[in-house]
Amino acid sequence: MSEHQPTFEDVRAAATRLAGRIVHTPLLRNRLLDEITGATVLVKPEALQRTGSFKLRGATNAALLLSAEARRGGIVTHSSGNHGQGCAAAAHMLGMQATIAMPSDAPTIKVEATRRWGAEIIPYDRHGTDREALAEALAAERGATIIPPFDHPHVIAGQGTVALELIEDAGALGLALDAFAVCTGGGGLTAGCVLSLEALAPQAEAFAVEPEGWDDTKRSLEAGRLIANTTPGSGLCDALLSKQPGALTFPINHRHLAGGVVVTEAEVFHAMRFAFEHLKLVVEPGGAVALAAVLAGKVAAKGGVIGVVISGGNADPAIFARALVA
């Protein structure tokens, strides 16, 4: 894997590379959301992306940059679902084989969606298996290339197209961001968005939003060094359960983020219900945390403009039902 730090030029190149292969998701506005926050809120709904999450962007960008020889060997990754589905879809698009190691407790909807793209699924124990070692073993066995979920320059650059689109679409409406909230696990989406913000909206205060008990980015930002989760919380936000920030993602995020924000399960359920009732979106728990932070007033820009990323919509039906009655 290349270890170079990605730049905004990499994000721009990714946007060109991805044109026609991903959905340029719209900006959504809602009068009630603006009234609650006292701000102009611009929602970027990656739940409407092909595969139902932003992960398709980074996976496809990384896959497109593989050599012809590497493509023949296929790709391998480990994922709770969204990145795996993104890799499976990218591989299908390019005629490659994909092998995805997925936790045995991953939501069934994510496992089946990944399998439908033709990927081979390898289940593993989330709590007892070294997923990086498993991916390396699978790649060696198959002669495949690993595309990690977040700590890879091409993945980060692809994810950065989320904020690039948001900022440019806001500009077309005569709006400039004052604040930005993004769902954060390992930090790949956040880092890519930070690169776009630094270049195009340096005035915006950007916040990494994490679920309670999985606030490794927040604590790492405060300490100025990588800190892992040692007493993790619940598995509700399965898309965001990274052990610690990435070696590539954290330096980028530490450079620009204004801070980290933590949301509770109740706030996540409220955001999922709000998105369903008022934005007409199905949002998974991990995809709802940034909206949850804005609704709870934890990311604020009263009188200003707030960009909010809804990162995914692959919600387990039973969990989604709980959110609607919570």
Secondary structure as UniProt FT lines:
FT   HELIX           8..18
FT   TURN            19..21
FT   HELIX           31..37
FT   STRAND          40..45
FT   HELIX           46..48
FT   HELIX           50..52
FT   HELIX           55..64
FT   HELIX           68..73
FT   STRAND          75..78
FT   HELIX           82..94
FT   STRAND          98..103
FT   TURN            104..105
FT   HELIX           108..116
FT   TURN            117..118
FT   STRAND          120..124
FT   TURN            126..128
FT   HELIX           131..142
FT   STRAND          145..146
FT   HELIX           153..159
FT   HELIX           161..172
FT   TURN            173..174
FT   STRAND          179..183
FT   HELIX           188..200
FT   TURN            202..203
FT   STRAND          205..211
FT   TURN            212..213
FT   HELIX           216..223
FT   HELIX           238..240
FT   TURN            247..248
FT   HELIX           249..256
FT   STRAND          259..263
FT   HELIX           265..274
FT   HELIX           275..279
FT   HELIX           286..288
FT   HELIX           289..295
FT   TURN            296..297
FT   TURN            302..303
FT   STRAND          305..310
FT   HELIX           317..325
//
